[in-house]
Amino acid sequence: MQLLEYQAKDLLRHARIAIPNHIVLHDPAEIIPSEVSLPIVIKCQVPVGGRGKLGGVKIVHAVDEFARTYTEMWQKEIKGHRSSALMLEEALDIDNEYYLSLRVNRDARRIEWLVSSQGGIDIEDNPSSVKVIPQDENNAYETISSSLDIALSDMKPLLQKLEKCFIDNDLLLLEINPLVRTKTSTLVCADAKVLVDDNALFRQPLMPTQTSSSVLPLGGTIGVIANGAGMAMSTMDTIYAAGGHPANFLDIGGGTGENVFVKNLRAIRDLPNVHSIIVNIFAGITHCDDIARGIIAAKKQLHDLPPLYIRLEGTNREEAVRLLKKTDIAIEKDLSTCVQKALRNSGSSVIRQSPLKPEPVSKSIEVDTQPLTPLATSSRPIRTLIFQNQPTIVQGITGHHGTFHAKGMIDAGTNIVAGVTPGKAGEVVHGKPVYNTVADAVSNHQATTSIVFVPARFAREAMCEALEAGITLIVCITEGIPVHDMLVVKTLADTKNATIIGPNCPGFVVPGSHKLGIIAASITTPGTTAIISRSGTLTYELAHALTQKGIGQIIVLGIGGDPIQGMNFTEALQLCQESAGIDRIVMIGEIGGTTEQHAADYAATHITKPLYGLIVGHSLPAGQQFGHAGAIVGSLGESAAEKTVYMSKRNVEMYTTLDELIKAL
């Protein structure tokens, strides 16, 4: 969630950080307080960056100029947004401007300072001036003070308050641009941009709430419902490659109930020019029969629902087929069939004008292909942890998902020895004893591995408990864990020399041996191909497709797509290179971050086995929110096209749709 400037400054004010005096008006008809004096800065309040260059920030010096500018600013549209409020702010007596921000670096899995002695609206034109300083680096405050040429005695109190504000409020980005030194040598945060971790809102009751639909309109004619961001992006890419235009982006996530599914179908139906809707589900945590019930309910409740072209695979598919057959609703054999039928039904391929411009699959793009600063690789003995069937506990075994998937793991041959749920000691699930603590389970069963199905708000405590008890491999299925929680867990895991896979991942399968997670063992078969993926649903998709074609796998590994991962692509490639029996590797990435580029750099110098790659999201519209500070310092773009070009120049055999990749394999 991106806060408006006045909301961001409220956080700073509560943290006792100096900001300019201001008032906020929410309606053009509001009476302007008499204490407003000139000169004054009028600022549009819109949830996008770049206001200054687009006329959304103006300083007014004269009385006759004020009324005209005030009216114009209410009517001004900036990147498709009109102001929900205007901020009237005192004009500072500026001596100098600086750039200062805190961000979570998803690739380095740490918090960083970004600083520049050149602040203001032109900072994006001079990225080389920005210095990156790890938050936990020794003498970080001294380095920042020196870089900005500001006395440490002046900077240190501000930096301490900003850090506290950043962590206490679960922020992903806290950008001050500019930080102003006035002519009286006072440091004032003249502007603020804040990104809040949506997953942490449960513990931020005072944070402003923003309601928005999960359906992102794109202006096309073919609606899309898919589970998982990777599956949604891949579905959209397939539609674009076939000559169609998606009407929306929607990831329904895991465990979607009937009411939510109907709500999403209604939202897609109500978009202009939608002639058909593709439902593309490969179920893991999601159950196909729940999706079927949602489809049946939508057919009954929604009038004028466009034709649905449905593809279902995965958990409880047989029950879904039975339910849909009773109501004469057809399931298509594959996504390609759905797309072809939807194209025929959609007729015209003309799309209405949309503020979000799609990036064509065939886009030719030049990128800077200089290698990135290498990320650290693991020295842990992870081959033994993953490829050998270790004694394993299930944290959260008495919950719905824990119980269901524990049985699947046991049936697949996994050495599940116990479960852990506080307060449930003495119970038995699938013949396995349940303990109150991980320490008890480890003591009684010598477990080395844990798989976590604990709800997001308790997941940090559960994983830290496991690490303290001596668990050396954690596979975390839980989605929605706050980013700052995972930073804590990752730091502890490193000190314990332990490995984490996930969170928000499907885990892994060693076909013919065991599995830890929610990937169905039945869609895999033993072989020599290794699959590594950020997308859970595309992990299932690729393994299933290869199995159907008689191509076996030695490991099917979903590393998860959350901002802070345990194992990343580079570490997964290291695992595959060092493991005998693997004769080729396939990696599936997504837009955002540069973890795929880091992995490609590593592969260029360390991987001797054939490496195939796919980045999904070529058709995702431009203008999606990525951290502003990341955009400033990133030497490489985060789009699918840029990643594809970069990786192909590292001798990774790259493809732009899943179908192309499957055919090549």
C-alpha positions as CSV (number, residue, x, y, z in Angstrom):
1,M,0.0,0.0,0.0
2,Q,1.4,3.4,-1.0
3,L,0.4,6.2,1.4
4,L,-0.5,9.7,0.2
5,E,2.1,12.3,1.2
6,Y,0.1,13.8,4.0
7,Q,-0.5,10.2,5.4
8,A,3.2,9.5,5.2
9,K,4.0,12.7,7.0
10,D,1.6,11.8,9.8
11,L,3.8,8.8,10.4
12,L,6.9,11.1,10.5
13,R,5.1,13.5,12.9
14,H,4.2,10.7,15.3
15,A,7.9,9.7,15.2
16,R,8.9,13.2,16.2
17,I,10.6,13.9,12.9
18,A,10.6,17.5,11.6
19,I,8.2,18.1,8.7
20,P,6.9,21.4,7.2
21,N,3.8,23.0,8.7
22,H,0.8,22.1,6.5
23,I,-3.0,21.7,6.3
24,V,-4.9,19.1,4.2
25,L,-8.1,19.9,2.4
26,H,-10.4,17.1,1.2
27,D,-13.0,19.0,-0.7
28,P,-12.7,22.0,-3.1
29,A,-15.6,23.6,-1.2
30,E,-13.7,23.6,2.2
31,I,-13.0,27.0,3.6
32,I,-9.3,27.7,3.6
33,P,-8.1,28.7,7.1
34,S,-7.2,32.3,7.5
35,E,-3.8,31.5,9.0
36,V,-2.5,30.3,5.5
37,S,0.2,32.7,4.5
38,L,2.2,33.2,1.3
39,P,4.4,31.9,-0.2
40,I,2.9,28.5,0.0
41,V,3.3,25.1,-1.7
42,I,0.2,23.4,-3.1
43,K,0.6,19.7,-3.5
44,C,-1.7,17.2,-5.3
45,Q,-2.3,14.1,-3.2
46,V,-2.1,11.2,-5.6
47,P,-0.7,7.6,-5.1
48,V,2.0,8.0,-7.8
49,G,5.4,9.4,-8.0
50,G,6.7,12.2,-10.3
51,R,4.2,14.8,-9.3
52,G,6.8,17.6,-9.5
53,K,7.6,17.2,-13.1
54,L,3.9,16.8,-14.0
55,G,2.8,20.0,-12.4
56,G,1.4,18.4,-9.3
57,V,3.5,20.6,-6.9
58,K,3.4,24.4,-7.3
59,I,4.7,27.2,-5.2
60,V,2.4,30.3,-5.0
61,H,3.8,33.7,-4.1
62,A,0.9,36.1,-4.9
63,V,-2.7,36.3,-3.7
64,D,-4.3,36.5,-7.2
65,E,-2.2,33.5,-8.3
66,F,-3.4,31.4,-5.3
67,A,-7.1,31.0,-6.2
68,R,-6.4,30.1,-9.9
69,T,-3.7,27.6,-8.9
70,Y,-5.8,26.1,-6.2
71,T,-8.7,25.4,-8.6
72,E,-6.4,24.0,-11.3
73,M,-4.8,21.6,-8.9
74,W,-8.2,20.0,-7.9
75,Q,-8.9,19.4,-11.6
76,K,-5.4,18.2,-12.5
77,E,-5.0,14.5,-13.6
78,I,-1.6,12.9,-12.9
79,K,-1.0,9.4,-14.4
80,G,-4.7,8.7,-14.4
81,H,-5.3,10.0,-10.9
82,R,-7.1,13.1,-9.6
83,S,-6.4,14.4,-6.1
84,S,-8.5,13.1,-3.2
85,A,-7.0,15.9,-1.2
86,L,-4.7,19.0,-1.5
87,M,-1.9,19.8,0.9
88,L,-1.1,23.4,1.6
89,E,2.4,23.5,3.0
90,E,4.8,26.2,4.2
91,A,7.5,27.2,1.7
92,L,10.9,26.4,3.3
93,D,13.9,28.7,3.3
94,I,16.2,26.1,1.6
95,D,19.9,26.1,1.9
96,N,20.4,22.6,0.4
97,E,18.5,19.5,-0.7
98,Y,19.4,15.8,-0.2
99,Y,18.0,12.4,-1.0
100,L,17.6,9.9,1.9
101,S,15.6,6.7,2.0
102,L,15.3,3.3,3.7
103,R,14.2,0.3,1.7
104,V,14.0,-3.5,1.9
105,N,16.3,-4.9,-0.7
106,R,14.6,-8.2,-1.7
107,D,17.6,-9.6,-3.5
108,A,20.2,-9.0,-0.8
109,R,17.5,-9.8,1.8
110,R,18.4,-6.8,4.0
111,I,17.4,-3.2,4.9
112,E,19.4,-0.5,3.2
113,W,20.0,3.2,3.3
114,L,20.1,5.1,0.0
115,V,21.7,8.6,0.1
116,S,22.7,11.3,-2.3
117,S,23.9,14.9,-1.8
118,Q,21.7,15.7,-4.8
119,G,18.0,15.6,-3.8
120,G,14.9,16.9,-5.6
121,I,12.9,16.0,-8.7
122,D,16.0,15.4,-10.9
123,I,17.4,12.5,-8.8
124,E,16.2,9.9,-11.2
125,D,18.3,11.5,-13.9
126,N,21.4,11.0,-11.9
127,P,21.3,7.5,-10.3
128,S,25.1,7.3,-10.1
129,S,25.0,9.9,-7.3
130,V,23.0,7.5,-5.0
131,K,25.1,5.5,-2.5
132,V,23.7,2.3,-1.0
133,I,24.6,1.5,2.6
134,P,23.4,-1.6,4.5
135,Q,21.5,-0.6,7.6
136,D,23.5,-3.1,9.8
137,E,26.9,-2.0,8.4
138,N,29.4,-0.8,11.0
139,N,29.5,3.0,11.1
140,A,26.5,3.3,8.7
141,Y,25.6,6.6,10.4
142,E,29.0,8.0,10.0
143,T,29.1,7.0,6.3
144,I,25.8,8.7,5.7
145,S,26.8,11.9,7.4
146,S,30.1,12.0,5.5
147,S,28.3,11.4,2.2
148,L,25.9,14.3,2.8
149,D,28.5,16.5,4.4
150,I,26.3,17.0,7.5
151,A,27.6,16.8,11.0
152,L,27.0,13.4,12.7
153,S,25.5,15.1,15.7
154,D,22.8,16.5,13.4
155,M,22.2,13.4,11.4
156,K,22.3,10.6,14.0
157,P,19.1,11.6,15.8
158,L,17.2,11.8,12.5
159,L,18.5,8.5,11.2
160,Q,17.6,6.7,14.5
161,K,14.0,8.1,14.3
162,L,13.7,7.1,10.7
163,E,14.8,3.6,11.4
164,K,12.4,3.2,14.2
165,C,9.6,4.6,12.1
166,F,10.5,2.2,9.3
167,I,10.5,-0.9,11.4
168,D,7.7,-0.1,13.8
169,N,5.3,0.6,10.9
170,D,6.3,-2.4,8.7
171,L,7.4,-0.2,5.9
172,L,9.0,-1.4,2.6
173,L,10.1,2.0,1.5
174,L,10.5,5.3,3.4
175,E,11.8,7.9,1.0
176,I,12.6,11.5,1.9
177,N,13.1,13.5,-1.2
178,P,14.1,16.1,-0.6
179,L,15.6,16.2,2.9
180,V,16.1,19.9,3.3
181,R,18.6,21.8,5.3
182,T,17.2,25.3,5.9
183,K,19.2,28.4,6.1
184,T,19.0,28.1,9.9
185,S,20.6,24.6,9.6
186,T,17.5,22.7,10.5
187,L,16.9,19.3,8.8
188,V,13.3,19.0,7.6
189,C,11.7,16.1,5.6
190,A,10.1,18.2,2.9
191,D,8.5,15.3,1.1
192,A,7.9,11.7,1.9
193,K,7.0,8.6,0.0
194,V,6.0,5.5,2.0
195,L,5.2,1.9,1.0
196,V,3.5,-0.2,3.7
197,D,3.6,-4.0,3.8
198,D,0.0,-5.1,3.2
199,N,0.7,-8.4,5.0
200,A,1.5,-6.5,8.2
201,L,-1.7,-4.4,8.4
202,F,-3.2,-6.8,11.0
203,R,-0.8,-5.3,13.5
204,Q,-1.0,-1.7,12.3
205,P,-4.5,-0.6,13.5
206,L,-3.8,3.1,13.1
207,M,-2.6,2.8,9.5
208,P,-5.0,4.4,7.0
209,T,-7.0,1.8,5.1
210,Q,-7.4,1.7,1.3
211,T,-10.1,-0.4,-0.3
212,S,-9.5,-1.5,-3.9
213,S,-10.6,-4.4,-6.1
214,S,-8.1,-7.2,-6.6
215,V,-9.2,-7.1,-10.3
216,L,-6.8,-4.8,-12.2
217,P,-8.5,-3.6,-15.4
218,L,-6.4,-3.8,-18.6
219,G,-9.0,-2.9,-21.3
220,G,-9.1,-6.2,-23.3
221,T,-11.9,-8.6,-24.1
222,I,-10.8,-11.8,-22.4
223,G,-11.2,-12.0,-18.6
224,V,-8.7,-14.0,-16.6
225,I,-9.0,-15.8,-13.2
226,A,-6.0,-17.8,-12.1
227,N,-4.5,-18.9,-8.8
228,G,-1.0,-17.5,-8.2
229,A,0.6,-14.4,-9.7
230,G,2.8,-16.6,-11.9
231,M,-0.1,-18.5,-13.3
232,A,-2.0,-15.3,-13.9
233,M,0.9,-13.8,-15.8
234,S,1.6,-16.9,-17.7
235,T,-2.1,-17.1,-18.8
236,M,-2.0,-13.5,-19.9
237,D,1.2,-14.1,-21.9
238,T,-0.4,-17.1,-23.6
239,I,-3.4,-14.9,-24.5
240,Y,-1.2,-12.2,-25.9
241,A,1.0,-14.7,-27.9
242,A,-2.2,-16.0,-29.5
243,G,-3.3,-12.5,-30.6
244,G,-5.8,-11.8,-27.8
245,H,-6.0,-9.1,-25.1
246,P,-6.7,-9.8,-21.5
247,A,-9.4,-7.7,-19.8
248,N,-7.8,-7.9,-16.3
249,F,-5.0,-9.2,-14.1
250,L,-6.2,-11.2,-11.1
251,D,-4.5,-13.6,-8.7
252,I,-7.1,-15.3,-6.5
253,G,-4.4,-16.7,-4.2
254,G,-4.8,-19.9,-2.2
255,G,-7.8,-21.1,-0.3
256,T,-10.3,-18.9,-2.2
257,G,-13.9,-19.4,-0.9
258,E,-17.1,-19.5,-3.0
259,N,-18.1,-15.9,-2.1
260,V,-14.8,-14.4,-3.0
261,F,-14.8,-16.3,-6.3
262,V,-18.3,-15.0,-7.2
263,K,-17.3,-11.4,-6.2
264,N,-14.3,-11.6,-8.6
265,L,-16.3,-13.0,-11.4
266,R,-18.8,-10.2,-11.0
267,A,-16.1,-7.6,-11.1
268,I,-14.7,-9.0,-14.3
269,R,-18.2,-9.4,-15.9
270,D,-18.8,-5.7,-15.2
271,L,-15.6,-4.5,-17.1
272,P,-16.3,-3.0,-20.5
273,N,-16.1,-5.2,-23.6
274,V,-15.5,-8.5,-21.8
275,H,-16.8,-11.3,-24.1
276,S,-15.4,-14.3,-22.4
277,I,-13.6,-15.4,-19.2
278,I,-10.8,-17.9,-18.8
279,V,-10.6,-19.7,-15.5
280,N,-7.1,-21.3,-15.2
281,I,-6.5,-23.2,-12.0
282,F,-3.7,-25.6,-11.0
283,A,-4.6,-26.3,-7.4
284,G,-2.3,-26.8,-4.5
285,I,-3.5,-25.0,-1.4
286,T,-6.6,-24.1,-3.5
287,H,-9.0,-27.0,-4.1
288,C,-10.5,-27.5,-7.5
289,D,-13.9,-28.5,-5.9
290,D,-14.0,-25.1,-4.1
291,I,-13.5,-23.4,-7.5
292,A,-16.2,-25.6,-9.0
293,R,-18.6,-24.5,-6.3
294,G,-17.8,-20.9,-6.9
295,I,-18.4,-21.3,-10.7
296,I,-21.7,-23.0,-10.0
297,A,-22.8,-20.3,-7.6
298,A,-21.8,-17.6,-10.1
299,K,-23.8,-19.2,-12.8
300,K,-26.9,-19.0,-10.5
301,Q,-26.3,-15.5,-9.1
302,L,-24.8,-13.5,-12.0
303,H,-27.0,-12.5,-15.0
304,D,-25.4,-12.0,-18.4
305,L,-22.2,-13.8,-17.3
306,P,-19.9,-14.2,-20.4
307,P,-19.0,-17.7,-21.5
308,L,-16.5,-19.4,-19.1
309,Y,-13.7,-21.5,-20.5
310,I,-12.4,-23.6,-17.6
311,R,-9.3,-25.5,-17.1
312,L,-8.8,-27.3,-13.7
313,E,-5.9,-29.4,-12.5
314,G,-4.5,-30.4,-9.1
315,T,-6.0,-31.0,-5.7
316,N,-9.5,-32.5,-5.7
317,R,-10.0,-32.3,-9.5
318,E,-12.1,-35.4,-9.6
319,E,-14.7,-34.0,-7.2
320,A,-14.7,-30.7,-9.2
321,V,-15.4,-32.6,-12.4
322,R,-18.2,-34.5,-10.7
323,L,-19.8,-31.2,-9.5
324,L,-19.5,-29.4,-12.8
325,K,-20.8,-32.4,-14.8
326,K,-24.0,-32.4,-12.7
327,T,-24.7,-28.8,-13.8
328,D,-23.6,-29.3,-17.5
329,I,-20.6,-27.0,-17.1
330,A,-17.7,-28.1,-19.4
331,I,-14.0,-28.3,-18.5
332,E,-11.5,-27.8,-21.3
333,K,-8.6,-30.2,-21.7
334,D,-5.9,-27.4,-21.5
335,L,-5.2,-23.7,-21.5
336,S,-4.6,-23.5,-25.2
337,T,-8.1,-24.8,-25.9
338,C,-9.5,-22.2,-23.6
339,V,-7.6,-19.4,-25.3
340,Q,-8.6,-20.5,-28.8
341,K,-12.3,-20.7,-27.8
342,A,-12.1,-17.4,-26.0
343,L,-10.5,-15.7,-29.1
344,R,-13.3,-17.0,-31.4
345,N,-15.9,-15.8,-29.0
346,S,-14.3,-12.4,-28.4
347,G,-14.5,-11.3,-32.0
348,S,-12.8,-8.0,-32.4
349,S,-9.3,-7.7,-31.1
350,V,-9.6,-3.9,-30.7
351,I,-9.1,-2.9,-27.1
352,R,-10.3,0.4,-25.5
353,Q,-7.8,3.0,-24.4
354,S,-6.3,2.1,-21.0
355,P,-3.9,4.0,-18.8
356,L,-2.0,0.8,-18.4
357,K,0.1,0.0,-21.4
358,P,0.9,-3.7,-22.0
359,E,4.4,-4.7,-22.8
360,P,4.3,-6.8,-26.1
361,V,5.8,-10.3,-25.9
362,S,7.9,-9.6,-28.9
363,K,9.4,-6.3,-27.5
364,S,13.0,-5.8,-28.5
365,I,14.9,-4.0,-25.8
366,E,18.4,-3.0,-25.0
367,V,19.6,-3.5,-21.5
368,D,22.8,-3.0,-19.5
369,T,24.3,-6.5,-19.3
370,Q,27.2,-5.7,-16.9
371,P,27.3,-8.3,-14.2
372,L,25.7,-7.4,-10.9
373,T,27.5,-7.4,-7.6
374,P,27.5,-11.1,-6.7
375,L,25.2,-12.4,-3.9
376,A,26.6,-14.7,-1.3
377,T,26.0,-18.4,-2.0
378,S,25.5,-21.1,0.6
379,S,28.2,-23.3,2.2
380,R,25.6,-25.4,4.0
381,P,25.2,-29.1,3.2
382,I,21.8,-28.6,1.6
383,R,22.1,-31.6,-0.8
384,T,21.8,-34.0,2.1
385,L,19.0,-32.0,3.7
386,I,16.9,-32.1,0.5
387,F,17.7,-35.3,-1.4
388,Q,17.7,-37.6,1.7
389,N,14.4,-38.4,3.4
390,Q,15.0,-36.7,6.7
391,P,13.0,-37.1,9.9
392,T,10.4,-34.3,9.5
393,I,7.9,-32.5,11.8
394,V,4.8,-30.6,10.6
395,Q,4.2,-27.3,12.4
396,G,0.5,-26.6,12.3
397,I,-0.4,-30.2,11.7
398,T,-3.8,-29.9,13.4
399,G,-5.0,-27.1,11.1
400,H,-7.0,-27.7,7.9
401,H,-4.1,-27.3,5.5
402,G,-1.6,-29.0,7.8
403,T,-3.8,-32.1,8.3
404,F,-4.7,-32.4,4.6
405,H,-1.1,-32.0,3.3
406,A,0.5,-34.1,6.0
407,K,-1.4,-37.1,4.7
408,G,-0.2,-36.3,1.2
409,M,3.4,-36.2,2.3
410,I,3.0,-39.5,4.3
411,D,1.4,-41.2,1.3
412,A,4.3,-40.0,-0.8
413,G,6.8,-41.7,1.5
414,T,8.0,-38.7,3.5
415,N,9.5,-39.5,6.9
416,I,7.0,-37.5,8.9
417,V,7.7,-38.3,12.6
418,A,5.5,-35.8,14.5
419,G,3.4,-32.7,14.5
420,V,3.6,-29.5,16.6
421,T,0.7,-27.3,17.6
422,P,0.8,-25.4,20.9
423,G,-1.9,-26.6,23.3
424,K,-2.6,-29.8,21.3
425,A,0.0,-32.1,22.9
426,G,-1.2,-35.7,23.2
427,E,-3.3,-35.7,20.0
428,V,-2.5,-38.0,17.1
429,V,-2.9,-37.0,13.5
430,H,-2.5,-39.7,10.8
431,G,-0.8,-41.9,13.4
432,K,1.8,-39.2,14.2
433,P,2.0,-37.7,17.8
434,V,1.5,-34.0,18.3
435,Y,3.6,-32.0,20.7
436,N,3.3,-28.5,22.2
437,T,6.9,-27.5,21.2
438,V,9.4,-28.1,18.5
439,A,12.0,-28.9,21.2
440,D,9.8,-31.8,22.5
441,A,9.4,-33.2,18.9
442,V,13.1,-32.9,18.2
443,S,14.1,-34.5,21.5
444,N,11.7,-37.5,21.0
445,H,12.2,-38.1,17.3
446,Q,15.6,-36.5,16.3
447,A,13.9,-34.5,13.6
448,T,16.1,-32.3,11.4
449,T,13.4,-30.8,9.2
450,S,10.2,-28.9,9.6
451,I,7.4,-28.0,7.3
452,V,5.4,-25.0,8.4
453,F,1.6,-24.5,7.9
454,V,1.2,-22.0,10.7
455,P,-0.9,-18.8,10.0
456,A,1.0,-15.8,8.9
457,R,0.8,-13.8,12.1
458,F,2.4,-16.6,14.1
459,A,4.8,-17.9,11.4
460,R,7.9,-15.9,12.6
461,E,7.6,-17.2,16.1
462,A,7.1,-20.8,14.8
463,M,10.2,-20.7,12.5
464,C,12.4,-19.0,15.1
465,E,11.3,-21.7,17.6
466,A,12.3,-24.4,15.1
467,L,15.7,-22.8,14.5
468,E,16.4,-22.5,18.2
469,A,15.5,-26.2,18.7
470,G,18.1,-27.3,16.2
471,I,16.0,-27.7,13.0
472,T,18.4,-27.3,10.0
473,L,15.8,-27.2,7.1
474,I,12.5,-25.3,7.2
475,V,10.0,-25.4,4.3
476,C,7.5,-22.6,4.9
477,I,4.3,-22.9,2.9
478,T,2.5,-20.0,4.7
479,E,1.6,-17.0,2.5
480,G,1.1,-13.5,3.7
481,I,4.1,-13.3,6.2
482,P,5.2,-9.7,6.9
483,V,8.5,-8.8,5.2
484,H,10.1,-7.6,8.5
485,D,9.2,-11.0,10.1
486,M,11.1,-12.8,7.3
487,L,14.1,-10.5,7.7
488,V,14.3,-11.6,11.4
489,V,13.9,-15.3,10.5
490,K,16.5,-15.2,7.7
491,T,19.0,-13.5,9.9
492,L,18.5,-16.1,12.6
493,A,18.7,-18.9,10.1
494,D,22.1,-17.6,8.9
495,T,23.5,-17.5,12.4
496,K,22.3,-21.1,12.9
497,N,23.7,-22.3,9.6
498,A,20.2,-23.5,8.6
499,T,18.3,-23.4,5.3
500,I,14.8,-22.0,4.7
501,I,12.8,-22.7,1.6
502,G,9.9,-20.2,1.1
503,P,7.8,-18.7,2.5
504,N,4.7,-18.7,0.3
505,C,6.0,-21.6,-1.6
506,P,4.8,-25.1,-2.6
507,G,7.9,-26.8,-1.2
508,F,9.6,-29.6,-3.2
509,V,9.3,-33.1,-4.5
510,V,12.1,-35.6,-5.0
511,P,10.1,-37.9,-7.3
512,G,10.0,-41.5,-6.3
513,S,11.3,-40.7,-2.8
514,H,9.6,-38.0,-0.8
515,K,8.1,-34.5,-0.8
516,L,7.9,-31.6,1.6
517,G,5.0,-29.4,0.7
518,I,1.8,-29.2,-1.3
519,I,3.0,-30.4,-4.8
520,A,1.1,-33.5,-5.7
521,A,3.6,-36.4,-6.1
522,S,1.3,-37.9,-8.7
523,I,2.2,-35.1,-11.2
524,T,5.9,-35.9,-11.0
525,T,8.0,-38.9,-12.2
526,P,11.6,-39.8,-11.5
527,G,14.2,-38.6,-14.0
528,T,17.1,-36.2,-14.5
529,T,15.6,-32.7,-15.1
530,A,15.6,-30.2,-12.2
531,I,12.8,-27.6,-12.0
532,I,13.2,-24.4,-9.9
533,S,10.5,-21.8,-9.9
534,R,9.4,-18.6,-8.1
535,S,5.7,-19.4,-9.0
536,G,4.0,-22.2,-7.1
537,T,1.4,-22.9,-9.7
538,L,3.9,-22.9,-12.6
539,T,6.0,-25.4,-10.6
540,Y,3.0,-27.8,-10.8
541,E,2.2,-26.8,-14.4
542,L,5.7,-27.6,-15.7
543,A,6.2,-30.8,-13.7
544,H,2.8,-32.1,-14.8
545,A,3.4,-31.2,-18.5
546,L,6.8,-33.0,-18.5
547,T,5.5,-36.0,-16.8
548,Q,2.7,-36.3,-19.3
549,K,5.4,-36.3,-22.1
550,G,7.5,-38.9,-20.3
551,I,10.2,-36.6,-19.1
552,G,11.2,-37.3,-15.5
553,Q,12.4,-35.0,-12.8
554,I,15.1,-35.4,-10.1
555,I,13.7,-32.5,-8.1
556,V,10.8,-30.1,-8.5
557,L,11.5,-27.1,-6.3
558,G,9.3,-24.0,-5.6
559,I,11.3,-21.3,-3.9
560,G,8.5,-18.9,-3.5
561,G,8.0,-15.4,-4.8
562,D,7.8,-13.3,-1.6
563,P,10.1,-10.2,-1.3
564,I,12.3,-12.0,1.2
565,Q,13.1,-15.6,0.3
566,G,14.9,-18.2,2.1
567,M,16.7,-20.1,-0.7
568,N,17.0,-17.9,-3.8
569,F,17.7,-18.9,-7.4
570,T,21.5,-18.6,-7.1
571,E,21.5,-21.0,-4.1
572,A,19.1,-23.4,-6.0
573,L,21.4,-23.4,-9.0
574,Q,24.4,-24.2,-6.8
575,L,22.4,-27.1,-5.3
576,C,21.7,-28.4,-8.8
577,Q,25.2,-28.0,-10.1
578,E,26.6,-29.9,-7.1
579,S,24.1,-32.8,-7.2
580,A,24.8,-35.9,-9.3
581,G,22.1,-37.2,-11.6
582,I,20.9,-33.8,-12.8
583,D,21.6,-33.4,-16.5
584,R,19.6,-30.2,-17.2
585,I,18.0,-27.3,-15.1
586,V,14.9,-25.3,-15.8
587,M,14.2,-22.0,-13.9
588,I,10.9,-20.1,-14.0
589,G,11.0,-16.5,-12.8
590,E,8.8,-13.5,-12.7
591,I,8.9,-9.7,-13.0
592,G,10.2,-7.7,-10.1
593,G,13.6,-7.7,-8.4
594,T,16.8,-8.9,-9.9
595,T,17.2,-12.3,-8.4
596,E,17.0,-13.9,-11.8
597,Q,19.8,-11.7,-13.2
598,H,22.0,-12.6,-10.2
599,A,21.3,-16.3,-10.9
600,A,22.2,-15.8,-14.5
601,D,25.5,-14.1,-13.5
602,Y,26.3,-17.1,-11.3
603,A,25.3,-19.6,-14.0
604,A,27.7,-17.9,-16.5
605,T,30.7,-18.8,-14.4
606,H,29.6,-21.8,-12.3
607,I,26.9,-23.9,-14.1
608,T,28.1,-26.5,-16.6
609,K,24.7,-28.2,-17.2
610,P,22.2,-27.0,-19.8
611,L,20.0,-24.2,-18.3
612,Y,16.6,-23.3,-19.7
613,G,14.7,-20.2,-18.5
614,L,11.3,-18.5,-18.6
615,I,10.3,-15.1,-17.2
616,V,6.5,-14.6,-17.0
617,G,4.8,-11.2,-17.2
618,H,5.7,-10.1,-20.7
619,S,2.1,-9.0,-21.1
620,L,1.8,-7.3,-17.7
621,P,1.1,-3.6,-18.1
622,A,3.7,-0.9,-17.6
623,G,3.3,1.3,-14.6
624,Q,3.1,-1.4,-11.9
625,Q,4.4,-0.3,-8.5
626,F,8.0,-1.1,-7.8
627,G,10.0,0.6,-5.1
628,H,10.9,4.1,-6.3
629,A,14.3,3.9,-4.6
630,G,14.9,0.6,-6.3
631,A,14.2,2.1,-9.6
632,I,16.8,4.8,-8.9
633,V,19.7,2.5,-8.0
634,G,18.9,-0.4,-10.2
635,S,21.2,-0.7,-13.1
636,L,18.9,-3.3,-14.7
637,G,15.1,-3.2,-15.3
638,E,12.7,-5.6,-13.6
639,S,10.4,-6.3,-16.6
640,A,10.1,-9.7,-18.2
641,A,11.6,-8.4,-21.5
642,E,14.7,-6.9,-19.8
643,K,15.3,-10.0,-17.7
644,T,14.9,-12.3,-20.7
645,V,17.5,-10.3,-22.7
646,Y,19.9,-10.2,-19.8
647,M,19.7,-13.9,-19.1
648,S,20.0,-14.9,-22.7
649,K,23.3,-13.0,-22.9
650,R,24.5,-15.3,-20.0
651,N,23.9,-18.4,-22.2
652,V,20.6,-19.3,-20.6
653,E,18.2,-20.7,-23.2
654,M,15.2,-18.3,-22.8
655,Y,11.6,-18.6,-23.8
656,T,8.6,-16.2,-23.6
657,T,5.7,-18.5,-23.0
658,L,5.3,-21.7,-21.0
659,D,4.2,-23.7,-24.1
660,E,7.4,-22.7,-25.9
661,L,9.5,-23.9,-23.0
662,I,7.6,-27.2,-22.7
663,K,8.1,-27.9,-26.4
664,A,11.8,-27.1,-26.2
665,L,12.3,-29.4,-23.3
